[in-house]
């Protein structure tokens, strides 16, 4: 099963292709996404990588957490699903 990884403290100049290539050293990358600010259309400095194999994801996390990339020390760990509010429940 695929494992999703949070990647924080990235350089604002990092591209999704560079992110994918960085993690591809450890296994098959299913997706790589950098989060973009809706208003400014600029990267927010973090993103997510989804890797096909759990073992590859664990290896990438252990090897890349704290590693300097683009002049910044990456923060890499397993992504935790954030519960989303149910639609229509904003007024109680």
C-alpha positions as CSV (number, residue, x, y, z in Angstrom):
1,X,0.0,0.0,0.0
2,X,1.2,3.5,-0.8
3,X,2.5,5.7,2.0
4,X,2.2,9.5,2.0
5,X,5.1,11.6,3.3
6,X,5.1,15.2,4.5
7,X,8.1,17.2,3.4
8,X,8.5,20.6,5.1
9,X,11.0,23.5,5.3
10,X,11.6,23.2,1.5
11,X,13.2,26.0,-0.5
12,X,10.6,28.0,-2.3
13,X,12.5,27.3,-5.5
14,X,12.1,23.5,-5.3
15,X,10.0,22.1,-8.2
16,X,7.8,19.0,-8.1
17,X,10.2,17.3,-10.5
18,X,13.1,17.9,-8.1
19,X,11.1,16.6,-5.2
20,X,10.1,13.5,-7.2
21,X,13.7,12.9,-8.2
22,X,14.9,13.3,-4.6
23,X,12.6,10.6,-3.3
24,X,12.9,8.3,-6.4
25,X,16.4,7.3,-5.1
26,X,14.6,5.2,-2.5
27,X,11.8,3.7,-4.6
28,X,8.8,4.3,-6.8
29,X,7.2,7.7,-6.4
30,X,3.4,7.6,-7.0
31,X,3.0,11.4,-6.7
32,X,4.8,14.5,-5.6
33,X,2.9,17.7,-4.9
34,X,4.1,21.1,-3.6
35,X,1.4,23.1,-1.9
36,X,0.8,26.5,-3.5
37,X,-0.8,29.6,-1.7
38,X,-4.1,30.3,-3.3
39,X,-3.7,34.1,-3.1
40,X,-0.1,34.6,-4.1
41,X,0.3,31.5,-6.3
42,X,3.7,30.9,-4.7
43,X,4.9,27.7,-3.0
44,X,4.2,27.6,0.8
45,X,7.5,25.7,1.4
46,X,6.0,22.2,2.0
47,X,4.6,19.4,0.1
48,X,3.7,15.7,0.0
49,X,5.2,12.7,-1.7
50,X,3.4,9.4,-2.0
51,X,5.6,6.3,-2.4
52,X,4.4,2.9,-3.6
53,X,6.2,0.7,-1.0
54,X,6.1,1.3,2.7
55,X,9.7,0.1,3.1
56,X,10.9,2.6,0.5
57,X,9.0,5.4,2.2
58,X,10.5,4.5,5.6
59,X,14.0,4.5,4.1
60,X,13.4,7.9,2.4
61,X,12.1,9.4,5.7
62,X,15.1,8.2,7.7
63,X,17.6,9.3,5.1
64,X,16.1,12.7,4.2
65,X,14.8,14.1,7.5
66,X,17.2,16.9,8.4
67,X,19.1,16.7,5.1
68,X,20.1,20.0,3.5
69,X,18.5,20.5,0.2
70,X,18.5,23.9,-1.5
71,X,20.1,25.6,1.5
72,X,17.4,24.4,3.9
73,X,17.2,21.4,6.2
74,X,14.2,19.3,5.2
75,X,11.6,18.1,7.7
76,X,10.4,14.7,6.5
77,X,7.9,12.4,8.2
78,X,4.9,10.3,7.6
79,X,1.9,12.4,6.7
80,X,-1.0,12.2,9.2
81,X,-4.5,12.4,7.7
82,X,-6.2,15.5,9.0
83,X,-10.0,15.0,9.7
84,X,-12.1,17.2,7.5
85,X,-15.3,18.8,8.8
86,X,-18.5,17.4,7.3
87,X,-20.1,19.7,4.7
88,X,-23.1,21.7,5.9
89,X,-22.2,21.5,9.6
90,X,-20.9,25.0,9.9
91,X,-23.9,26.3,11.7
92,X,-25.1,24.4,14.8
